[in-house]
């Protein structure tokens, strides 16, 4: 019934949502299916599939999401566009910064005043802990603190700073994650490539 493109879309959605909801068994099943049909994704998910430690799995799932910023904007609004993307496009931040940590509730809350449901949506309450930005920030920083010698930690810390910068829905907690990631990166990996690529962190 479904085309390969739609199957890939659905599997990426399920991988992302289950990883962020700490349902790693579902994420692993999706990772295996994604890897069977796309060699680029297979390479990027191989470490996650092989990992046995839960904390490492959580980190590697979050790292994959950071590497594929388009998959956090897999809302129904972007479905037709998304299923036509190749992997290279999914791994890019677009010029409008619209595709990293998109949050439906934030979008609804920010509708212009002339929108017919403005009054209904303007006071939507958002739990800070539920934001994609904050979930990923916590996972990366927790793992980095316990595993500072893990090879991909410096890059992940740099990506957390970018995630807050480009994210469409952030708050004070997000800014704190960005600051902590920036500080951890520059204190522990001051001469690294990723520290040099991350000269600033961004307040909200």
C-alpha positions as CSV (number, residue, x, y, z in Angstrom):
1,X,0.0,0.0,0.0
2,X,2.8,2.5,1.0
3,X,5.6,3.7,-1.3
4,X,9.2,3.3,0.0
5,X,9.3,7.0,0.6
6,X,6.2,6.9,2.8
7,X,7.5,3.9,4.7
8,X,10.8,5.7,5.4
9,X,8.9,8.8,6.6
10,X,6.7,6.8,9.0
11,X,9.7,4.9,10.3
12,X,11.7,8.0,10.9
13,X,8.7,9.5,12.7
14,X,8.3,6.4,14.9
15,X,12.0,6.3,15.6
16,X,12.2,9.9,16.7
17,X,9.0,9.9,18.8
18,X,9.8,6.6,20.5
19,X,13.4,7.6,21.2
20,X,12.3,10.8,22.9
21,X,9.7,8.9,24.9
22,X,12.3,6.4,26.0
23,X,10.7,3.5,24.2
24,X,14.0,2.2,22.8
25,X,12.7,-1.2,21.8
26,X,10.4,0.5,19.2
27,X,13.3,2.8,18.1
28,X,15.5,-0.2,17.6
29,X,12.9,-2.0,15.5
30,X,12.5,1.1,13.4
31,X,16.3,1.5,13.1
32,X,16.7,-2.0,11.8
33,X,13.9,-1.5,9.2
34,X,15.4,1.9,8.1
35,X,18.8,0.4,7.7
36,X,17.6,-2.4,5.5
37,X,16.4,0.1,2.9
38,X,18.9,3.0,3.0
39,X,22.7,2.5,3.2
40,X,23.3,6.1,4.4
41,X,20.9,5.8,7.3
42,X,22.2,2.3,7.9
43,X,25.7,3.7,8.5
44,X,24.5,6.4,10.8
45,X,22.3,4.0,12.8
46,X,24.8,1.1,13.1
47,X,26.3,2.1,16.4
48,X,22.8,2.6,17.9
49,X,21.7,-0.8,16.7
50,X,24.8,-2.5,18.2
51,X,24.7,-0.7,21.5
52,X,23.6,-2.7,24.5
53,X,23.8,-0.1,27.2
54,X,20.6,1.9,27.7
55,X,22.3,5.2,28.3
56,X,24.5,4.8,25.2
57,X,21.4,3.9,23.2
58,X,19.6,7.0,24.4
59,X,22.6,9.1,23.5
60,X,23.1,7.6,20.1
61,X,19.4,8.0,19.3
62,X,19.5,11.6,20.3
63,X,22.7,12.1,18.3
64,X,21.0,10.6,15.2
65,X,18.1,13.1,15.6
66,X,20.7,15.9,15.9
67,X,22.4,14.7,12.7
68,X,19.0,14.6,10.9
69,X,17.4,18.0,11.9
70,X,14.6,17.6,9.3
71,X,13.1,14.6,11.1
72,X,12.0,16.7,14.1
73,X,9.6,18.6,11.7
74,X,7.6,15.6,10.6
75,X,4.3,17.3,11.1
76,X,1.3,16.7,8.7
77,X,2.0,20.2,7.3
78,X,5.3,19.0,5.8
79,X,4.3,15.5,4.8
80,X,4.1,16.0,1.1
81,X,7.4,17.8,1.0
82,X,9.2,15.6,3.3
83,X,8.5,12.3,1.6
84,X,10.2,13.6,-1.6
85,X,13.5,14.5,0.3
86,X,16.6,12.4,-0.1
87,X,18.8,11.7,2.9
88,X,21.1,14.6,2.1
89,X,18.2,17.0,2.5
90,X,16.9,15.5,5.7
91,X,20.4,16.0,7.2
92,X,20.4,19.8,6.5
93,X,19.1,22.8,8.4
94,X,17.1,24.7,5.8
95,X,17.5,28.4,5.1
96,X,14.4,29.2,7.0
97,X,15.5,27.4,10.2
98,X,12.0,25.9,10.2
99,X,13.0,22.3,10.5
100,X,14.8,21.8,13.7
101,X,12.7,20.9,16.8
102,X,9.4,22.1,15.3
103,X,6.7,22.0,17.9
104,X,3.0,22.0,16.9
105,X,1.9,23.6,20.1
106,X,4.3,26.5,19.7
107,X,3.2,27.0,16.1
108,X,-0.4,27.1,17.3
109,X,0.4,29.6,20.1
110,X,2.1,31.9,17.7
111,X,-0.7,32.2,15.1
112,X,-1.3,35.9,14.2
113,X,-4.2,37.7,16.0
114,X,-6.4,37.7,12.9
115,X,-6.4,33.9,12.7
116,X,-9.8,32.6,13.6
117,X,-8.6,30.4,16.4
118,X,-6.2,32.9,17.9
119,X,-8.1,33.3,21.1
120,X,-8.3,29.5,21.6
121,X,-4.6,28.9,20.9
122,X,-2.8,31.9,22.3
123,X,-2.7,30.6,25.9
124,X,-1.8,27.1,25.2
125,X,0.4,25.8,28.1
126,X,3.6,23.9,27.1
127,X,5.5,21.7,29.6
128,X,9.1,22.7,29.3
129,X,10.2,19.1,29.9
130,X,8.2,18.0,26.9
131,X,10.0,20.2,24.4
132,X,12.2,18.2,21.9
133,X,15.0,20.7,22.5
134,X,15.0,20.1,26.2
135,X,14.7,16.3,26.0
136,X,17.7,16.1,23.7
137,X,19.7,18.6,25.7
138,X,19.2,16.6,28.8
139,X,20.1,13.3,27.2
140,X,23.3,14.7,25.6
141,X,24.5,16.5,28.7
142,X,23.8,13.6,31.0
143,X,25.7,11.2,28.8
144,X,28.6,13.6,28.3
145,X,29.0,14.1,32.1
146,X,29.3,10.3,32.5
147,X,31.2,9.5,29.4
148,X,33.4,12.5,28.5
149,X,35.8,10.4,26.5
150,X,33.1,9.1,24.1
151,X,34.2,10.0,20.6
152,X,31.1,11.8,19.4
153,X,30.4,13.8,22.6
154,X,32.1,17.0,21.5
155,X,30.1,17.2,18.2
156,X,26.9,16.4,20.1
157,X,27.5,19.2,22.5
158,X,28.1,21.6,19.6
159,X,24.9,20.4,18.1
160,X,22.9,21.1,21.3
161,X,24.0,24.7,21.1
162,X,22.8,24.9,17.5
163,X,19.6,23.0,18.4
164,X,18.6,25.8,20.8
165,X,19.7,28.5,18.4
166,X,17.6,27.1,15.5
167,X,14.8,25.5,17.4
168,X,11.4,26.9,16.8
169,X,10.2,26.4,20.3
170,X,12.6,27.1,23.2
171,X,12.5,28.5,26.7
172,X,14.7,29.4,29.6
173,X,15.5,25.8,30.3
174,X,16.6,25.4,26.6
175,X,19.0,28.4,27.0
176,X,20.4,26.8,30.1
177,X,21.1,23.6,28.2
178,X,22.8,25.6,25.5
179,X,25.0,27.4,28.0
180,X,25.9,24.1,29.8
181,X,26.7,22.4,26.5
182,X,28.9,25.3,25.5
183,X,30.7,25.4,28.8
184,X,31.3,21.7,28.9
185,X,32.6,21.7,25.3
186,X,35.0,24.6,25.9
187,X,36.2,23.4,29.3
188,X,36.8,19.8,28.3
189,X,37.6,20.0,24.6
190,X,38.9,23.5,24.2
191,X,41.3,22.8,21.3
192,X,38.9,20.5,19.4
193,X,37.4,21.2,16.0
194,X,33.9,21.3,17.6
195,X,34.9,23.9,20.2
196,X,36.2,26.1,17.4
197,X,33.0,25.6,15.4
198,X,31.0,26.8,18.5
199,X,32.2,30.2,19.5
200,X,28.9,31.4,21.0
201,X,25.9,30.1,22.9
202,X,22.5,31.8,22.5
203,X,20.2,33.2,25.2
204,X,16.4,33.3,24.5
